[in-house]
Amino acid sequence: MKSNGLPGREGEPGEIDTSVAHAARVYDYLLGGRANFAVDRAAAASAYAAWPGGLDGVQADARAHRAVLGRIVRYLVRDAGIRQFLDIGTGIPKENNVHEVAQREAPEARVVYVDRDPIVLAHAHQLLRGAPEGATAYIYGELREPGTILDAAARTLDFSRPVAVMLFGILHFFSGADDPREVVGRLVTPIAAGSYLALSHLAGDVEAEALAETFRRLNAAMAEAVTLRSRDEVAGLFGGLDLIEPGVVQLPQWRPEAGTAPAGPLPMWCGVARKTS
C-alpha cells in the first residue's frame, strides 16, 4: 500500500491507498478535479472507453449528475422548505456543494457531510466554509451503520424537524446481499415526518450492454464493486415514501431548467420522495 501518511482522527482511517482506484477519486477525475492519482485515471480511461460516447461522454454525464444535485437541493429549499441536509457519500469537494447551493437560497441552512474515504477527509476543510447564519460540518461515517451516522449528525442537525437525506451515487456500491433497501429504511425510519430522501443510482436498463462492460472493467480495478439496477429496483429503494413528480427518471428529466435542450439517454436514475408519517 502506498500512503500519504495522513493522521486520522479517532475512528477514522489515516491512510490513502494510491495503488488501487477509488470511486471518489475516479469521479473527481471525471469532473476535472486534481484530487486523484494515476491509478484512478488509468482505471477511468480503460473502463469508460466502453461507456456510450467514451470518456468525453461519461464526463458530460458526470456534469449532468452534479447539475441534478443542484436542482434537487434548490427544490428542497425553495419548494419543500427544507433547511437541514444530511449528505452521505458526499465525495471530494467541488463547486456547488450541497451547503453552497442550499445556503445561497437560505443562509440559515444546516448541512452535515458524511463519507468514509480518507481522501475526502483530507479535503474536508473545504466543506466547512458555510454561511455564518447556518452550519456546515463533516463527519466520518459508514452508511452500513446508519444509527452511528444519525447520532453524530445530531450534534449539528435537529432530527425532530424535517431533514433531507441525500444519497447520491452511493447505493450502487451495495450488492443485493447488502440489502440497500433495508439500510435506507434504518436511516429514514427515525427521522421526522416531512423529511425527504433524494438519491441517484447507476442504471442497469439504460445502454445496458455498454454499462455492463464498463463496470466489468471498473470493478476489476476498484476497491469497491458497482451493482447496476433497473428503474423499478431503484424505485424500490424508496420503500413506502411518497415519490415527488416526476418520479424516478434519468438525470436530465428531473425538473430540467427552462430552455434546456432535450438530452439523450443517460444511464443513471434519480428521484426524490417525502416521508409523510
Secondary structure, DSSP 8 states (H G I E B T S, - for coil): ---------TTS------SSB-HHHHHHHHTT-SS--HHHHHHHHHHGGGSTTHHHHHHHHHHHHHHHHHHHHHHHHHTT---EEEEES--S--TT-HHHHHHHH-TT-EEEEEE--HHHHHTGGGG----TTSEEEEEE--TT-HHHHHHHHTTTS-TTS--EEEEES-GGGS-GGG-HHHHHHHHHTTS-TT-EEEEEEEBSSSSHHHHHHHHHHHHHHBSS----B-HHHHHHTTTT-EE-TT-SEEGGGSS--TT-------SEEEEEEE---
